[in-house]
Amino acid sequence: MKKVIKYIVIIALILGVVYATNFFISTNNQDPVKYELENPVKTTIAKKTVATGKVVPEDQVEIKPQISGIIQEVLVKEGEIVAAGDLIARIKVVPNEQSLNSAIGRVDNAKIVLDNSKVDFDRNKKLYDKGIISNQDFVAIELRFNQSKQELINAENDLKIIQLGTAGRGAANTNIRATVSGTVLTVPVKKGDQVIESNNFNPGTTVATIADLTNMIFEGQVDEAEVSKLTLGMPLVISLGAINDKTFAAKLRFVAPQGIEEQGAVQFKIEANVTLDSNFFVRAGYSANATIVVGEKKNVIAIKEALVQFNEETEDPYVELELGDQKFERREVELGISDGIMVEIIDGLTLDDKVKVWNITEPFKKKADKDKKK
C-alpha cells in the first residue's frame, strides 16, 4: 500500500513539473506587450528651415563732422526723433598749427602783392588819363590789381575757416546737422571729446547714428544645404526673441552669391523685407528667427516619422502592419518629404492599413498617463 502511494506521489510530481514547464514555455512564447496601432492619414507636409539673425533698419546713417575739433555741445539724445537738417552738435575748432601759420603767411603775402599792385595801378591810371599809355596796357594792369584784391579775400576766408570753421557765407562747418530723418540710435561722443573730420584717408569720428525704424529688414544666415531651395520673393515668418506670441511677415529679397565658413559649416547671408505692425515697437538689433518653407506637398498619405524603422544592413525603411490580433508583418515603404514629425509615404501603404506603434508599449503608456495625473 505504501509503495502504491509512493508511486502516486512521484507520478503527481512529474505531471506537475511537466505542466509547469509547458505553462512557462507557452507563457514566454506570447508577447506580453500589447502594441497600439495607427492608420496613415492624408495631410499637408511642409518642410521648413530656420535662419537665425537679427532685425536691422534698412536706412542707417552715421553722421560725421566736416572739420576736426572738440565737441562743444551735444543737442540730441539716443531715442529722439530728428528731421533732416536738425542741429545735432557743435564743434569748437582747434586749428592745426602748421595750417594756421601757412594761412597767416598767405594773407600777409597777399597784402604785399596787393599794395604793390595798387601803387602800379595808381601810377598807370594817371598816365592813362593823360593818354600816355594805351587802353590795352591799362586794362591788363587793372586786371592784375583786381586779381590781387581777390587773392587777399580768398586768403582771409581760408584763415577764417581754419580759425572758426566758417568764412561766414553759409552754414558753419562747426554745426553738425542730421542728413536724414529718423531715430537717433547712438551718440558715441560727449562734450569735450575730440573728433576728426571725414576725408579720403580717414572715415572720421561718428557723432551720431540715425536710422528709420519704420523700415526694417531681416539679416540672417542659412546653411549651404538649404540655400539652393531659396528663391527671391518667397515668404518668411519672422519671430523676435523680445516679442512673444507675435510673428511678422517678410519677403526674401537677397541671397548672398558667396558663402562664409563658420565653425566648419558654410553659411550664406540672406536679407528680407519685414512688414511691421504699428502696435509693436521693434527696436534695431532685435535677435530674430526666420522660418522658411523650402518644400510643401498637399493631400499626401503620411504617417508619423517615429513609426518608421530601418533595416540594419540595407538601411531601407519599413513599417510593421497588423495581419491579425497583435500579429504583424514587415512592409517596406518608400518615403517622401518630411517635416520632422510626419513623413510622406510614396508607396507601400494605404489609408486602411494599421501600422504598429513599435516604440510605445502599453506599460509605458500607462506609466506616462499616471505621471501626467500626478
TORDREN-430643 format. One record per atom (N, C-alpha, C): residue number from 1; x, y, z. Coordinates in steps of 0.05 Angstrom, whole numbers, plus 5000, padded with zeros to 4 digits. Example, Ala and Ser with C-alpha at 12.3 -4.5 7.8 and 13.67 -1.06 7.14 Angstrom:
BEGIN
  resi     X     Y     Z
     1  5264  4886  5156
     1  5246  4910  5156
     1  5264  4934  5156
     2  5257  4955  5142
     2  5273  4979  5143
     2  5258  5001  5157
***
This chain:
BEGIN
  resi     X     Y     Z
     1  5017  4976  5000
     1  5000  5000  5000
     1  5017  5025  5000
     2  5037  5024  5016
     2  5056  5047  5018
     2  5070  5052  4991
     3  5077  5030  4978
     3  5090  5032  4952
     3  5072  5045  4932
     4  5046  5038  4933
     4  5027  5049  4914
     4  5024  5079  4918
     5  5023  5087  4943
     5  5020  5116  4949
     5  5046  5131  4940
     6  5069  5117  4945
     6  5094  5130  4937
     6  5095  5134  4907
     7  5086  5114  4891
     7  5086  5117  4862
     7  5067  5139  4853
     8  5044  5140  4867
     8  5024  5161  4860
     8  5035  5189  4864
     9  5050  5192  4887
     9  5062  5219  4893
     9  5083  5226  4872
    10  5099  5205  4865
    10  5120  5210  4845
    10  5109  5219  4818
    11  5088  5204  4811
    11  5074  5210  4785
    11  5062  5238  4785
    12  5050  5244  4808
    12  5037  5271  4811
    12  5059  5293  4809
    13  5082  5288  4821
    13  5103  5308  4819
    13  5113  5311  4791
    14  5116  5289  4778
    14  5126  5290  4750
    14  5106  5305  4732
    15  5080  5299  4735
    15  5059  5313  4720
    15  5059  5343  4726
    16  5063  5349  4751
    16  5064  5377  4759
    16  5087  5392  4747
    17  5110  5379  4746
    17  5134  5391  4734
    17  5129  5395  4704
    18  5118  5375  4691
    18  5112  5377  4662
    18  5093  5399  4656
    19  5072  5401  4673
    19  5052  5422  4669
    19  5064  5449  4673
    20  5080  5452  4694
    20  5092  5478  4699
    20  5111  5486  4677
    21  5126  5466  4667
    21  5145  5472  4645
    21  5130  5481  4620
    22  5109  5466  4613
    22  5093  5474  4589
    22  5080  5502  4592
    23  5071  5507  4616
    23  5059  5533  4622
    23  5079  5556  4619
    24  5103  5550  4630
    24  5124  5570  4629
    24  5132  5576  4600
    25  5136  5554  4584
    25  5144  5557  4556
    25  5123  5572  4540
    26  5098  5564  4543
    26  5076  5577  4528
    26  5073  5606  4536
    27  5077  5612  4561
    27  5074  5640  4570
    27  5096  5657  4558
    28  5121  5646  4558
    28  5143  5662  4547
    28  5141  5666  4517
    29  5128  5647  4504
    29  5125  5650  4474
    29  5106  5672  4467
    30  5089  5681  4485
    30  5069  5702  4480
    30  5082  5729  4485
    31  5076  5748  4468
    31  5086  5775  4471
    31  5070  5789  4493
    32  5083  5796  4516
    32  5068  5808  4538
    32  5059  5836  4532
    33  5070  5849  4511
    33  5064  5877  4506
    33  5041  5878  4485
    34  5022  5895  4490
    34  5001  5900  4471
    34  5007  5926  4456
    35  5013  5923  4430
    35  5021  5947  4415
    35  4997  5962  4405
    36  4999  5988  4405
    36  4979  6005  4394
    36  4982  6006  4363
    37  4961  6015  4350
    37  4960  6016  4321
    37  4952  6044  4312
    38  4963  6052  4289
    38  4955  6077  4277
    38  4951  6074  4247
    39  4932  6089  4236
    39  4926  6088  4208
    39  4940  6111  4194
    40  4950  6107  4169
    40  4960  6130  4154
    40  4938  6151  4150
    41  4946  6175  4147
    41  4927  6197  4143
    41  4935  6214  4118
    42  4916  6229  4108
    42  4922  6248  4087
    42  4925  6275  4099
    43  4947  6288  4092
    43  4953  6314  4105
    43  4971  6330  4086
    44  4977  6354  4095
    44  4996  6371  4081
    44  5022  6372  4097
    45  5044  6367  4083
    45  5070  6367  4097
    45  5087  6390  4085
    46  5097  6407  4103
    46  5114  6429  4095
    46  5141  6426  4108
    47  5162  6425  4091
    47  5189  6423  4102
    47  5200  6452  4106
    48  5208  6457  4130
    48  5217  6484  4137
    48  5246  6485  4146
    49  5258  6508  4142
    49  5285  6512  4153
    49  5284  6539  4168
    50  5301  6541  4187
    50  5302  6565  4204
    50  5328  6579  4201
    51  5327  6605  4195
    51  5351  6622  4193
    51  5352  6640  4217
    52  5375  6641  4230
    52  5379  6658  4253
    52  5392  6684  4245
    53  5384  6705  4258
    53  5396  6731  4251
    53  5385  6753  4269
    54  5381  6777  4257
    54  5371  6800  4272
    54  5356  6818  4254
    55  5341  6836  4266
    55  5325  6856  4251
    55  5340  6883  4253
    56  5346  6895  4230
    56  5361  6920  4230
    56  5347  6940  4211
    57  5352  6966  4215
    57  5340  6986  4197
    57  5351  6984  4169
    58  5333  6989  4150
    58  5341  6989  4122
    58  5360  7013  4117
    59  5353  7036  4127
    59  5369  7060  4124
    59  5381  7069  4150
    60  5407  7067  4152
    60  5422  7074  4176
    60  5446  7091  4168
    61  5448  7115  4179
    61  5468  7134  4171
    61  5485  7143  4195
    62  5511  7144  4190
    62  5530  7154  4211
    62  5536  7183  4204
    63  5532  7201  4223
    63  5537  7229  4219
    63  5566  7235  4227
    64  5581  7247  4208
    64  5609  7253  4212
    64  5613  7283  4211
    65  5633  7294  4225
    65  5639  7322  4224
    65  5654  7329  4198
    66  5651  7354  4190
    66  5665  7364  4166
    66  5691  7377  4173
    67  5696  7380  4199
    67  5721  7393  4208
    67  5729  7381  4234
    68  5755  7379  4239
    68  5765  7369  4264
    68  5763  7389  4286
    69  5759  7380  4310
    69  5757  7398  4333
    69  5749  7384  4358
    70  5737  7399  4376
    70  5728  7388  4402
    70  5698  7393  4404
    71  5683  7372  4413
    71  5654  7375  4417
    71  5649  7396  4438
    72  5634  7417  4429
    72  5627  7439  4447
    72  5600  7435  4460
    73  5582  7421  4445
    73  5555  7417  4455
    73  5541  7395  4439
    74  5528  7377  4454
    74  5512  7356  4441
    74  5482  7362  4446
    75  5467  7363  4425
    75  5439  7373  4427
    75  5418  7351  4425
    76  5426  7326  4421
    76  5406  7304  4419
    76  5414  7282  4438
    77  5394  7265  4443
    77  5399  7241  4459
    77  5389  7216  4444
    78  5399  7193  4452
    78  5391  7168  4440
    78  5361  7164  4443
    79  5348  7156  4422
    79  5319  7151  4422
    79  5303  7175  4412
    80  5315  7198  4409
    80  5300  7221  4399
    80  5296  7219  4369
    81  5273  7230  4360
    81  5267  7231  4331
    81  5276  7258  4320
    82  5291  7258  4299
    82  5301  7283  4287
    82  5293  7283  4257
    83  5293  7307  4246
    83  5288  7311  4218
    83  5314  7320  4204
    84  5315  7316  4178
    84  5338  7323  4163
    84  5343  7353  4166
    85  5368  7361  4173
    85  5374  7389  4177
    85  5375  7398  4206
    86  5364  7381  4224
    86  5365  7388  4253
    86  5393  7388  4263
    87  5398  7407  4281
    87  5425  7410  4293
    87  5429  7388  4314
    88  5451  7374  4311
    88  5458  7352  4328
    88  5479  7360  4349
    89  5500  7373  4340
    89  5522  7381  4358
    89  5537  7404  4346
    90  5553  7417  4363
    90  5570  7439  4355
    90  5599  7432  4362
    91  5617  7441  4345
    91  5645  7435  4348
    91  5661  7461  4352
    92  5679  7461  4370
    92  5698  7483  4374
    92  5723  7476  4359
    93  5731  7493  4340
    93  5753  7488  4323
    93  5780  7491  4338
    94  5797  7472  4335
    94  5824  7474  4346
    94  5843  7472  4321
    95  5851  7496  4311
    95  5866  7496  4286
    95  5893  7482  4288
    96  5901  7470  4266
    96  5927  7458  4264
    96  5948  7480  4262
    97  5969  7478  4278
    97  5989  7499  4280
    97  6002  7504  4253
    98  6009  7484  4239
    98  6022  7487  4213
    98  6003  7500  4193
    99  5978  7490  4192
    99  5959  7502  4173
    99  5953  7531  4180
   100  5952  7537  4206
   100  5946  7564  4214
   100  5969  7583  4206
   101  5993  7575  4210
   101  6016  7591  4203
   101  6017  7596  4172
   102  6011  7574  4158
   102  6011  7576  4128
   102  5990  7596  4119
   103  5966  7595  4132
   103  5944  7613  4124
   103  5951  7642  4130
   104  5963  7647  4154
   104  5970  7674  4161
   104  5992  7684  4142
   105  6011  7667  4135
   105  6031  7676  4116
   105  6020  7682  4089
   106  5999  7667  4080
   106  5987  7672  4054
   106  5972  7699  4055
   107  5960  7706  4077
   107  5946  7732  4079
   107  5966  7754  4078
   108  5988  7751  4093
   108  6009  7772  4093
   108  6021  7776  4065
   109  6025  7754  4051
   109  6036  7755  4024
   109  6017  7768  4005
   110  5991  7762  4008
   110  5971  7774  3991
   110  5969  7804  3995
   111  5972  7813  4020
   111  5972  7842  4025
   111  5996  7856  4012
   112  6019  7844  4013
   112  6043  7855  4000
   112  6038  7858  3970
   113  6028  7837  3958
   113  6023  7837  3929
   113  6002  7858  3922
   114  5981  7860  3939
   114  5960  7880  3934
   114  5971  7908  3936
   115  5987  7913  3956
   115  5999  7940  3959
   115  6016  7948  3935
   116  6031  7929  3925
   116  6048  7934  3902
   116  6031  7938  3877
   117  6009  7922  3874
   117  5992  7925  3851
   117  5977  7952  3852
   118  5970  7961  3876
   118  5956  7987  3878
   118  5974  8010  3870
   119  5999  8009  3878
   119  6018  8030  3871
   119  6021  8031  3840
   120  6024  8007  3828
   120  6027  8005  3799
   120  6002  8015  3785
   121  5979  8007  3796
   121  5953  8015  3784
   121  5950  8046  3785
   122  5955  8058  3808
   122  5952  8087  3811
   122  5970  8102  3793
   123  5995  8093  3790
   123  6014  8107  3772
   123  6005  8105  3743
   124  5997  8082  3735
   124  5988  8078  3707
   124  5961  8090  3701
   125  5945  8094  3722
   125  5919  8107  3718
   125  5923  8136  3710
   126  5943  8149  3723
   126  5948  8177  3715
   126  5959  8179  3687
   127  5977  8161  3680
   127  5987  8160  3653
   127  5965  8155  3632
   128  5947  8137  3639
   128  5925  8131  3621
   128  5907  8155  3617
   129  5902  8169  3639
   129  5884  8193  3638
   129  5897  8215  3620
   130  5924  8216  3619
   130  5937  8236  3602
   130  5941  8225  3574
   131  5933  8200  3569
   131  5936  8189  3542
   131  5963  8180  3535
   132  5980  8176  3555
   132  6008  8167  3550
   132  6009  8137  3544
   133  5992  8120  3558
   133  5992  8091  3553
   133  5966  8084  3540
   134  5967  8062  3526
   134  5943  8053  3511
   134  5923  8040  3530
   135  5899  8038  3520
   135  5877  8025  3535
   135  5883  7996  3541
   136  5895  7982  3522
   136  5901  7954  3525
   136  5921  7950  3548
   137  5941  7967  3550
   137  5961  7964  3572
   137  5948  7970  3599
   138  5931  7990  3599
   138  5918  7997  3625
   138  5898  7975  3634
   139  5884  7963  3616
   139  5865  7941  3623
   139  5881  7918  3636
   140  5904  7911  3625
   140  5920  7889  3636
   140  5929  7896  3665
   141  5937  7922  3669
   141  5946  7930  3695
   141  5923  7930  3715
   142  5899  7938  3706
   142  5876  7938  3723
   142  5867  7910  3731
   143  5870  7891  3712
   143  5864  7863  3717
   143  5882  7852  3739
   144  5908  7857  3738
   144  5926  7848  3758
   144  5919  7859  3786
   145  5911  7884  3786
   145  5903  7897  3811
   145  5878  7883  3823
   146  5858  7879  3807
   146  5834  7865  3816
   146  5839  7837  3826
   147  5857  7823  3811
   147  5864  7795  3820
   147  5878  7796  3847
   148  5894  7815  3852
   148  5908  7817  3877
   148  5888  7822  3900
   149  5868  7838  3895
   149  5847  7842  3916
   149  5832  7816  3921
   150  5825  7802  3900
   150  5810  7777  3904
   150  5827  7756  3918
   151  5853  7755  3913
   151  5871  7736  3926
   151  5873  7742  3956
   152  5872  7767  3963
   152  5872  7774  3992
   152  5846  7765  4005
   153  5824  7769  3991
   153  5798  7760  4002
   153  5798  7730  4006
   154  5808  7715  3986
   154  5809  7686  3989
   154  5826  7677  4012
   155  5849  7689  4015
   155  5868  7682  4036
   155  5856  7687  4063
   156  5842  7710  4066
   156  5829  7717  4091
   156  5806  7697  4098
   157  5791  7689  4078
   157  5770  7670  4082
   157  5781  7643  4091
   158  5803  7634  4078
   158  5815  7609  4086
   158  5825  7610  4115
   159  5835  7633  4123
   159  5844  7636  4150
   159  5821  7635  4170
   160  5798  7647  4162
   160  5774  7645  4179
   160  5764  7616  4182
   161  5765  7602  4160
   161  5756  7574  4161
   161  5773  7557  4180
   162  5799  7562  4179
   162  5818  7548  4197
   162  5813  7556  4226
   163  5808  7581  4231
   163  5805  7591  4258
   163  5777  7586  4270
   164  5756  7590  4253
   164  5729  7589  4263
   164  5712  7567  4251
   165  5722  7554  4230
   165  5706  7533  4217
   165  5687  7543  4196
   166  5686  7570  4191
   166  5669  7581  4171
   166  5679  7608  4162
   167  5673  7615  4137
   167  5681  7641  4127
   167  5658  7661  4129
   168  5635  7652  4140
   168  5612  7669  4145
   168  5593  7672  4121
   169  5597  7655  4101
   169  5579  7657  4077
   169  5557  7636  4076
   170  5559  7617  4094
   170  5539  7595  4094
   170  5538  7582  4121
   171  5527  7557  4122
   171  5525  7543  4147
   171  5553  7536  4157
   172  5556  7541  4183
   172  5583  7537  4194
   172  5589  7507  4195
   173  5614  7500  4188
   173  5622  7472  4189
   173  5623  7462  4218
   174  5623  7481  4237
   174  5623  7473  4265
   174  5596  7464  4274
   175  5575  7468  4259
   175  5548  7459  4265
   175  5544  7432  4251
   176  5540  7411  4266
   176  5536  7384  4255
   176  5506  7379  4254
   177  5495  7374  4230
   177  5467  7371  4227
   177  5460  7343  4216
   178  5435  7335  4222
   178  5425  7309  4212
   178  5422  7310  4182
   179  5432  7290  4168
   179  5429  7289  4139
   179  5404  7273  4130
   180  5392  7258  4149
   180  5367  7244  4143
   180  5349  7246  4167
   181  5323  7239  4162
   181  5304  7239  4184
   181  5303  7211  4196
   182  5298  7209  4222
   182  5296  7183  4235
   182  5300  7185  4264
   183  5306  7162  4276
   183  5311  7159  4305
   183  5341  7158  4311
   184  5349  7173  4331
   184  5377  7173  4339
   184  5383  7147  4354
   185  5399  7129  4342
   185  5405  7104  4354
   185  5428  7106  4375
   186  5449  7119  4367
   186  5472  7121  4385
   186  5484  7149  4383
   187  5495  7159  4405
   187  5510  7184  4406
   187  5536  7177  4420
   188  5556  7167  4406
   188  5581  7157  4419
   188  5600  7178  4429
   189  5593  7204  4427
   189  5611  7225  4436
   189  5597  7242  4457
   190  5613  7257  4472
   190  5602  7275  4493
   190  5618  7301  4492
   191  5609  7320  4507
   191  5622  7346  4508
   191  5651  7343  4516
   192  5669  7355  4501
   192  5697  7354  4507
   192  5712  7333  4491
   193  5698  7315  4477
   193  5712  7295  4461
   193  5724  7308  4436
   194  5747  7298  4428
   194  5759  7307  4403
   194  5749  7290  4380
   195  5742  7304  4358
   195  5732  7290  4335
   195  5749  7297  4310
   196  5749  7278  4291
   196  5765  7281  4267
   196  5746  7282  4243
   197  5752  7300  4225
   197  5735  7303  4201
   197  5738  7279  4183
   198  5717  7275  4167
   198  5717  7253  4147
   198  5731  7263  4122
   199  5751  7247  4112
   199  5765  7254  4088
   199  5772  7229  4073
   200  5789  7232  4052
   200  5796  7209  4035
   200  5813  7188  4049
   201  5826  7196  4071
   201  5844  7178  4085
   201  5834  7169  4112
   202  5812  7181  4121
   202  5802  7175  4148
   202  5771  7175  4147
   203  5758  7154  4158
   203  5729  7154  4158
   203  5717  7176  4176
   204  5733  7187  4194
   204  5723  7207  4212
   204  5709  7195  4237
   205  5704  7213  4256
   205  5691  7205  4281
   205  5661  7206  4278
   206  5648  7185  4287
   206  5618  7184  4285
   206  5607  7200  4309
   207  5592  7221  4303
   207  5579  7237  4323
   207  5552  7226  4331
   208  5538  7214  4312
   208  5512  7202  4318
   208  5504  7183  4296
   209  5488  7164  4303
   209  5477  7145  4283
   209  5447  7148  4282
   210  5436  7152  4258
   210  5408  7157  4255
   210  5396  7136  4236
   211  5373  7125  4243
   211  5360  7104  4226
   211  5330  7108  4226
   212  5318  7098  4205
   212  5289  7098  4202
   212  5278  7072  4212
   213  5266  7072  4237
   213  5257  7047  4249
   213  5230  7038  4238
   214  5219  7052  4219
   214  5194  7043  4207
   214  5199  7026  4182
   215  5224  7024  4175
   215  5232  7008  4151
   215  5254  6989  4159
   216  5246  6964  4166
   216  5265  6945  4177
   216  5269  6921  4158
   217  5292  6909  4160
   217  5298  6885  4145
   217  5309  6863  4163
   218  5306  6838  4155
   218  5318  6816  4169
   218  5344  6808  4156
   219  5365  6806  4172
   219  5391  6796  4163
   219  5397  6770  4177
   220  5402  6749  4163
   220  5407  6723  4175
   220  5425  6706  4158
   221  5428  6681  4166
   221  5445  6662  4152
   221  5431  6635  4149
   222  5435  6622  4127
   222  5424  6595  4123
   222  5447  6577  4115
   223  5443  6551  4120
   223  5464  6531  4114
   223  5464  6526  4084
   224  5487  6517  4075
   224  5491  6511  4046
   224  5472  6489  4036
   225  5463  6472  4054
   225  5445  6450  4046
   225  5417  6461  4038
   226  5410  6484  4048
   226  5384  6495  4044
   226  5384  6518  4024
   227  5407  6530  4019
   227  5407  6555  4003
   227  5398  6551  3974
   228  5402  6527  3963
   228  5393  6522  3935
   228  5363  6521  3933
   229  5349  6518  3955
   229  5320  6516  3954
   229  5307  6544  3957
   230  5323  6565  3961
   230  5312  6591  3965
   230  5308  6606  3939
   231  5287  6621  3936
   231  5282  6638  3913
   231  5273  6665  3922
   232  5281  6686  3908
   232  5275  6713  3915
   232  5245  6717  3914
   233  5234  6731  3934
   233  5206  6736  3936
   233  5190  6716  3952
   234  5203  6694  3961
   234  5188  6674  3976
   234  5182  6685  4004
   235  5159  6677  4016
   235  5152  6688  4042
   235  5168  6676  4065
   236  5172  6692  4086
   236  5184  6684  4110
   236  5167  6692  4134
   237  5170  6678  4156
   237  5156  6685  4180
   237  5177  6692  4201
   238  5177  6717  4210
   238  5197  6727  4229
   238  5187  6726  4257
   239  5201  6714  4275
   239  5195  6714  4304
   239  5218  6728  4319
   240  5211  6746  4337
   240  5231  6761  4352
   240  5233  6751  4380
   241  5257  6749  4390
   241  5261  6739  4417
   241  5250  6758  4438
   242  5248  6784  4431
   242  5239  6804  4451
   242  5208  6807  4451
   243  5195  6796  4430
   243  5165  6799  4428
   243  5154  6771  4426
   244  5141  6762  4447
   244  5130  6735  4448
   244  5102  6734  4435
   245  5095  6711  4425
   245  5069  6706  4413
   245  5062  6725  4391
   246  5081  6734  4376
   246  5076  6752  4353
   246  5097  6746  4331
   247  5087  6743  4307
   247  5104  6739  4284
   247  5100  6761  4263
   248  5119  6765  4246
   248  5118  6785  4226
   248  5124  6773  4199
   249  5108  6781  4179
   249  5112  6771  4152
   249  5135  6785  4139
   250  5149  6771  4121
   250  5172  6782  4107
   250  5174  6769  4080
   251  5189  6782  4062
   251  5195  6771  4035
   251  5225  6771  4030
   252  5234  6748  4021
   252  5263  6746  4015
   252  5271  6764  3992
   253  5292  6780  3996
   253  5300  6798  3974
   253  5329  6794  3966
   254  5345  6780  3982
   254  5373  6777  3975
   254  5384  6751  3986
   255  5399  6737  3969
   255  5414  6713  3978
   255  5443  6717  3968
   256  5462  6715  3987
   256  5490  6721  3980
   256  5500  6701  3960
   257  5515  6710  3940
   257  5527  6692  3920
   257  5551  6677  3930
   258  5562  6685  3953
   258  5585  6671  3964
   258  5580  6666  3994
   259  5588  6641  4002
   259  5584  6634  4030
   259  5609  6640  4047
   260  5604  6639  4073
   260  5625  6644  4092
   260  5627  6620  4111
   261  5651  6609  4114
   261  5655  6586  4131
   261  5656  6594  4160
   262  5639  6582  4176
   262  5638  6587  4205
   262  5636  6561  4219
   263  5656  6556  4235
   263  5658  6532  4252
   263  5654  6506  4235
   264  5667  6506  4211
   264  5666  6483  4194
   264  5642  6481  4176
   265  5623  6499  4178
   265  5599  6498  4161
   265  5598  6524  4145
   266  5589  6521  4120
   266  5587  6544  4102
   266  5560  6557  4105
   267  5559  6582  4111
   267  5534  6597  4115
   267  5531  6619  4093
   268  5506  6623  4085
   268  5501  6644  4065
   268  5483  6665  4077
   269  5490  6690  4073
   269  5475  6712  4083
   269  5450  6716  4067
   270  5428  6722  4081
   270  5402  6729  4067
   270  5391  6754  4079
   271  5374  6768  4063
   271  5360  6792  4073
   271  5331  6790  4064
   272  5313  6801  4081
   272  5285  6800  4075
   272  5272  6826  4085
   273  5253  6836  4069
   273  5238  6860  4078
   273  5216  6851  4098
   274  5216  6864  4121
   274  5197  6857  4142
   274  5173  6876  4143
   275  5149  6865  4144
   275  5125  6881  4147
   275  5119  6884  4177
   276  5121  6909  4186
   276  5118  6915  4215
   276  5089  6919  4222
   277  5084  6916  4248
   277  5057  6921  4259
   277  5059  6946  4276
   278  5042  6966  4271
   278  5043  6991  4286
   278  5038  6988  4315
   279  5026  6965  4323
   279  5020  6961  4352
   279  5045  6952  4367
   280  5066  6945  4353
   280  5091  6935  4366
   280  5114  6953  4358
   281  5130  6961  4377
   281  5154  6977  4372
   281  5178  6958  4370
   282  5189  6956  4346
   282  5211  6939  4340
   282  5237  6955  4341
   283  5255  6948  4359
   283  5280  6962  4362
   283  5301  6950  4344
   284  5320  6967  4336
   284  5342  6958  4318
   284  5359  6939  4333
   285  5365  6916  4320
   285  5384  6897  4331
   285  5370  6874  4346
   286  5343  6873  4346
   286  5330  6850  4359
   286  5339  6824  4346
   287  5345  6804  4362
   287  5351  6778  4351
   287  5325  6766  4340
   288  5328  6751  4318
   288  5304  6741  4304
   288  5310  6714  4291
   289  5289  6699  4287
   289  5290  6674  4272
   289  5270  6676  4249
   290  5279  6667  4226
   290  5262  6668  4202
   290  5255  6639  4194
   291  5230  6633  4194
   291  5221  6606  4185
   291  5214  6607  4155
   292  5227  6589  4140
   292  5224  6589  4111
   292  5214  6562  4103
   293  5192  6561  4087
   293  5181  6536  4076
   293  5196  6531  4051
   294  5214  6510  4051
   294  5230  6503  4028
   294  5218  6481  4011
   295  5197  6468  4021
   295  5183  6447  4006
   295  5156  6441  4018
   296  5136  6436  4001
   296  5109  6431  4012
   296  5094  6412  3993
   297  5080  6393  4005
   297  5063  6375  3989
   297  5036  6373  4003
   298  5015  6376  3988
   298  4988  6376  3999
   298  4973  6350  3992
   299  4956  6342  4011
   299  4939  6319  4008
   299  4954  6293  4001
   300  4974  6287  4017
   300  4990  6263  4013
   300  4986  6244  4036
   301  4991  6218  4030
   301  4989  6197  4051
   301  5014  6199  4069
   302  5010  6200  4095
   302  5032  6204  4113
   302  5028  6189  4139
   303  5049  6183  4153
   303  5049  6172  4179
   303  5069  6187  4197
   304  5068  6181  4222
   304  5087  6193  4240
   304  5115  6182  4234
   305  5134  6199  4233
   305  5162  6190  4227
   305  5172  6170  4248
   306  5161  6172  4272
   306  5170  6154  4293
   306  5162  6125  4288
   307  5143  6120  4270
   307  5134  6093  4264
   307  5152  6079  4244
   308  5170  6093  4232
   308  5186  6081  4211
   308  5212  6070  4223
   309  5218  6045  4215
   309  5243  6032  4223
   309  5261  6029  4199
   310  5286  6022  4203
   310  5305  6020  4181
   310  5321  5994  4184
   311  5323  5980  4162
   311  5338  5955  4161
   311  5367  5960  4168
   312  5378  5945  4187
   312  5405  5949  4196
   312  5426  5945  4175
   313  5420  5927  4156
   313  5440  5922  4135
   313  5437  5940  4111
   314  5412  5942  4101
   314  5408  5957  4076
   314  5399  5986  4082
   315  5391  5992  4107
   315  5381  6018  4114
   315  5356  6026  4099
   316  5342  6006  4088
   316  5316  6011  4075
   316  5295  6015  4096
   317  5277  6034  4092
   317  5255  6039  4111
   317  5233  6018  4110
   318  5221  6012  4133
   318  5199  5994  4133
   318  5181  6000  4157
   319  5157  5989  4157
   319  5139  5990  4180
   319  5128  5962  4185
   320  5114  5959  4207
   320  5102  5933  4213
   320  5071  5936  4213
   321  5058  5920  4196
   321  5029  5921  4193
   321  5016  5898  4208
   322  4992  5904  4218
   322  4977  5883  4233
   322  4963  5865  4213
   323  4967  5839  4216
   323  4953  5819  4200
   323  4928  5808  4215
   324  4931  5804  4240
   324  4910  5794  4258
   324  4913  5807  4285
   325  4902  5794  4305
   325  4904  5805  4332
   325  4933  5803  4342
   326  4946  5828  4343
   326  4973  5830  4352
   326  4993  5812  4336
   327  4987  5807  4311
   327  5004  5793  4293
   327  5012  5812  4270
   328  5039  5815  4266
   328  5048  5835  4247
   328  5067  5823  4226
   329  5068  5838  4204
   329  5088  5831  4183
   329  5103  5856  4175
   330  5127  5853  4165
   330  5143  5875  4157
   330  5135  5884  4128
   331  5133  5911  4124
   331  5125  5921  4098
   331  5145  5944  4091
   332  5160  5940  4069
   332  5178  5961  4061
   332  5162  5984  4048
   333  5171  6009  4054
   333  5157  6033  4044
   333  5177  6051  4030
   334  5166  6069  4013
   334  5182  6090  4000
   334  5174  6116  4012
   335  5194  6130  4023
   335  5188  6155  4037
   335  5192  6179  4019
   336  5177  6201  4026
   336  5179  6226  4011
   336  5188  6248  4030
   337  5175  6271  4028
   337  5181  6294  4043
   337  5174  6291  4073
   338  5189  6303  4090
   338  5185  6301  4119
   338  5188  6328  4132
   339  5171  6334  4152
   339  5174  6358  4168
   339  5186  6353  4195
   340  5196  6329  4199
   340  5207  6322  4225
   340  5188  6307  4243
   341  5162  6309  4238
   341  5141  6296  4253
   341  5126  6276  4236
   342  5116  6286  4213
   342  5102  6269  4194
   342  5120  6265  4169
   343  5118  6241  4158
   343  5133  6235  4134
   343  5114  6224  4112
   344  5119  6233  4088
   344  5102  6224  4065
   344  5109  6195  4058
   345  5088  6180  4052
   345  5091  6152  4042
   345  5084  6152  4013
   346  5105  6149  3996
   346  5101  6149  3967
   346  5089  6122  3958
   347  5099  6101  3970
   347  5090  6074  3962
   347  5093  6055  3985
   348  5074  6036  3988
   348  5076  6015  4008
   348  5053  6014  4028
   349  5037  6036  4030
   349  5015  6036  4050
   349  4990  6048  4037
   350  4967  6041  4049
   350  4942  6053  4042
   350  4929  6064  4067
   351  4908  6079  4064
   351  4895  6091  4088
   351  4882  6070  4106
   352  4877  6046  4095
   352  4864  6025  4111
   352  4884  6009  4127
   353  4909  6011  4122
   353  4929  5995  4136
   353  4932  6005  4165
   354  4938  5985  4183
   354  4943  5991  4211
   354  4972  5986  4217
   355  4985  6008  4225
   355  5014  6007  4229
   355  5020  6005  4259
   356  5039  5987  4265
   356  5047  5982  4293
   356  5062  6006  4304
   357  5053  6015  4327
   357  5068  6036  4342
   357  5089  6021  4358
   358  5112  6016  4345
   358  5132  5997  4356
   358  5147  6008  4380
   359  5149  6034  4382
   359  5166  6045  4403
   359  5150  6056  4427
   360  5124  6052  4427
   360  5107  6060  4450
   360  5092  6036  4460
   361  5099  6024  4482
   361  5086  6000  4492
   361  5064  6007  4511
   362  5047  5988  4517
   362  5024  5992  4535
   362  5033  5999  4563
   363  5052  5983  4575
   363  5061  5990  4602
   363  5073  6018  4603
   364  5088  6026  4582
   364  5100  6053  4582
   364  5078  6074  4580
   365  5058  6069  4564
   365  5036  6089  4562
   365  5021  6092  4588
   366  5016  6069  4602
   366  5002  6071  4628
   366  5018  6087  4648
   367  5045  6083  4647
   367  5062  6097  4666
   367  5062  6127  4659
   368  5062  6133  4633
   368  5062  6162  4625
   368  5036  6175  4633
   369  5014  6161  4629
   369  4988  6172  4638
   369  4987  6177  4667
   370  4998  6158  4682
   370  4999  6160  4711
   370  5015  6184  4720
   371  5038  6189  4706
   371  5055  6212  4713
   371  5041  6238  4706
   372  5025  6239  4685
   372  5011  6263  4678
   372  4990  6270  4700
   373  4977  6249  4710
   373  4956  6254  4731
   373  4969  6266  4756
   374  4994  6256  4762
   374  5008  6267  4785
   374  5014  6296  4782
***
